[in-house]
Amino acid sequence: MDKIEAEIRYLCVEANRVLNFIRNINANVGAVGIVPNLSYGLVAISPILPALRNSAFPIFTTKVSSGSAHNNPHIVGNNCLPLELLTADSQPSFVVVDGTRNTGGSGASNNKYPDSQQGFLNYAVAINDVITSGDINSFKGLMGVSSEHVKQLRDNEAYASMKISLEARFRETRPRVPYAFKYWNPAELTLAIYNHGEGCDRSTRAVQGREIYPEMQPTVFFVNSVMPNKYHSAGHNELWGKHEPGFFDDDNKAKEFAFRFDSRGVFIDSGLGDGVHKIYEGLFGGIR
Amino acid sequence: MIQVKPSVEDIRKSLDKRTRVTLVDRLLNVVSNVIEHPITTLLPILAAGSFTLSSWLGVNGYRVDHANKGYELANTKLTQLIESLDSSPDFYVNPPITPAFVTPIVGDMNHSLTNSNSAAGTNAMANIMKFRDSLGKTNATAQTRKELLTLASNQLKPLAEESAPYILFAALAGLVAIVLTIGSGVAIRETSFEDYNRAKKRLSRDYRDFVKILEKRIGEGKISVDTIGYFSQFFSGLNYKKLESRQLNEIIRAFSKNCDDKHSDLLKILATDPRRYTSASAGVFELYDHFDNQDRDNPLKNSLVKSRRDLFLNILVTSPSKNLGAILNAIDLSLNEEKNPDSPDYLESLIKGIREPSQIVRAQYALQRTAAFIPRSVLKNIVNHYLSNKKSPDLLTNDLGLLNVYANTKCNSGEYKSIDELMQFLLDINNFRTAIPDCADFLTSGINGIVSRDPKTFAAIDLALGVFKKNPEYAQYALGFEGLNPNQVKDYLLISDSGFVPTKYLVSKLANSGDKQRELEEWKKVREEISKGQFDPSDLLKRDIEYTNFCKNAKVIGRSVSYKEYQKIFLGVKNG
C-alpha cells in the first residue's frame, strides 16, 4: 500500500470520529452547522461528505487563514459562520473543522489547535457583542475571553466593520442567546492555543460527555480533526505503516478543490476525489 | 487653618523611592547578567572552586605524607623488635618488657596519628599497647604476644608504603584552576555586561539635578510658591505603576528644563490631572513654547482667538485627546487662513469640543481629497455639517477611484435634498468600500471606461449600494449587472432581499410573474426541495437557485463567481 493510500485510510478513521462527534451533538442538541475551514478542514471531512450530505447537515465552507492568524489575537474571521441558519426560533451550534500537522509532535509547542481558531473565536465574539448589545459580562465566561480583549477588538477596524455587517443582518431577526466557544479533537487531548488575547483564560480541554450538549446553549465547537500516530490503533499501524499527523495539511493535490453536484445540489469537494469516499465505505460501510 | 507651604520635600517624597537604585535592583542586575552570559559567569566560579580544591588536596597531601613517614619509622622499629624477639623463643615467654621497650615506636605512631588518623594506624597502635601491657608467662601468652606484634606489623606495613596521591591531584586541580582563571579573564574581557539599572541610574541622577535646580531657583527667589505647588501636585498624582523609567526620565528632564514661573499656567493644567498627561507631559512644554513663539512672531489678526498658546491650553483642558501631534497639526491647520478659508469653523469646532484635534486633521486630509470632485458649495455644506454636528459621520477618507467619480456625480445631481441625506450617502459609500474588499478592487481598479461616467456602471453601483444597505454580502454580485431598467432593478432587489443571488434568468422570470411575492415563496420551496435531495441540473430554475450556493463556496476558495464559470459544472447536462 502506498503512503498516500495509507494516509487516506488514517484520514478516514479521524473523519469517522468527527462524524460521530457531530452526530452526538445533533442527537442531543439539535441543529448543527458544519464549517470546514479551508483548506485542511475540507480535506478532513472529505471522507464523510457523502454521509454528511445524505443526513442533510448544512455544510458551509469558509476560510480563516492560520497564516494570517499567527501572533494576532485580534484577527476576525470574515463572515466565517453560517448565520443564515439562525432563525428567530432556533440557534444551531456550529462545528468548525480544521487540522494541523502540528498535532502530536515531540514538544508541547507541537501539540496545538490551528491558529485559525482565534479568527472564529473573535467572529463569535462579534456575534455575541451585537446580539447582547455590547454586554460583555453576559458572554465572556462562555467564551473564556476578557473584557479587555473585547474592548481591544472594538478598536480594531476589521472587527468594527464586521459588527456593522452583523448589525445589518440581525436588524430583523436577532438571536437571543450568546454563543459559547469550546474545543474538541478525536484523541481528546488538551492541545495548546497560541493566541489567547490579553487577559483571556479559556480551557482547551476537549469537551466530553454532558459538556458537549449543555441545555439551551448554542456553542461553536472548534475541532482539530488530526490524531497523533499513537492514538490510532496498533493494528492499523501494522497494516498501513506509521501515520504522519496532518499528512495532507500542505498537500497541493488535496487542495485542488472541485465543484460537484449531487441530488442535494452543488458542493465543493477536496482534491482527493471520489476514491476517498470508496475507501471510507470499505472501512466503515456504506453511507452511514 | 494653617496653610502648609509646598516645598521641595514634597517632590522628594514622591520621587525619591521611585528613582533610587535599590539592593534588589542591583541583585536583579547580577542575576540578569548571569542568565544572559552563563559561561562567562560560570568560569570564575569554576576557577575559584578549582583553587579551593587544589589547596585542600595540597594540605591533606602534605599531612598524609608526613604521617606516612612516621608510620614508616615505627614499622622499621617494630620490625627490628620482632626480629630481636624472634631470635630467642623465650623472649616471648619472658620478655624484658619495659615502657621504654616500645616507647620509640609509640612516639612515632602518635606523631602520625595526629596528622592522619587512619583506622589501620589506630588498630596497630592498640595492638602494640596490648603487647606492652600483656602479663603472664605461659606459652599461650607468648603466642598472643607474637600474634599482636605480627598483626601490628601487617597493619603498619601498607601505611608505611602508601604514597600520597593527593599531591598529584592537587597539582592537577591547580593547573585546571590556572587555565580557568585565564579563560575567565578572556571571557570577561570579551563579554559586554549589561547594566540593567542604567536607565534608573540616569533617572536618579536627573532627579537629583532637578531637585538641585529647583532649590537653586527657590534660593534665588525665581520661582513662586504656586509653581512649586503645581510641581508637587503633579508628581504626587502621577501613576507611577504605568510609567517606565524612560518615560519618567523624560518627564523629569522636561520639568527641569521648564522649572520657572513662565510655564505656570501650563503647569496648573498638568497638575489638575497628571495621569492624563503621563505619557505626553514631556512634549507639552515644547508645544507650549512653539505656540508661544508663533504668537510673538506672527500675531493673529481677525481670529477667534488672539493667542495660539491660549488656544493650545484651552484644547488641553477641553479635549480628552493625548495626541500632541494631532493637536499641533489641528491648530496649525485651523489657523492657517491662507490655505484654509474655513479655518474659523475648524477653530470653533475645536474650542467648543465638538471635534477632536485628530478628527480635525483627518477631516482636513479627507476634504483635500474630495475637493477635487465635490463642488465647492457642496463641500462647504459638508464641512459645516461635520464641524457643527457631533454625531455627523466621519468624512470620506479613502482614495475611492471610481467611487469618487460616482460620488461627484451624485453630489452634483441634486438627488440628495438635505445635507443629512448627503452625509449618509457618503457614509454608505465609505462602509460599502470597507466592508467589501472585492468591491473596492472593482471600484478602484480603473476599469476601462469608468471615468467616462458610464451611466450603466453607475446604475450598477446604485444597485450594489441598494443591496448593500439590506444585504451586504450580496452587494458584490450586483456590480456585474448593467443595463437593467428601473423595473428590473426593483425585481433584482426583491430577489436579493429574498436571499438569492440574482441571475438574468431569475430576474426575467420574476419580471414575467404576475404575483412576485408568491413566485419568490415558490422559489424558497424549490430551495427546500433541493436540500432534501431533489436537485435536477436540467431544471433551469433549480439550477439558478443553486447558483447562490455556488457563489458562497466559490468566493471562499477564491474562484470566479461568474455565472459562466458556474455553467461549467454542468457540462454535458442537457437543459430541461
Interface residues (C-beta under 8 A of the other chain):
Chain A: L38 A56 F60 T61 T62 K63 N79 E84 E157 S161 I164 S165 A168 R169 F257 F259 R260 F261 D262 S263 R264 G265 V266 F267 I268
Chain B: N431 T434 A435 K469 K470 N471 P472 E473 G499 I530 S531 K532 G533 Q534 F535 P537 E546 N549 F550 K552 N553 A554 V556 I557 I569 F570
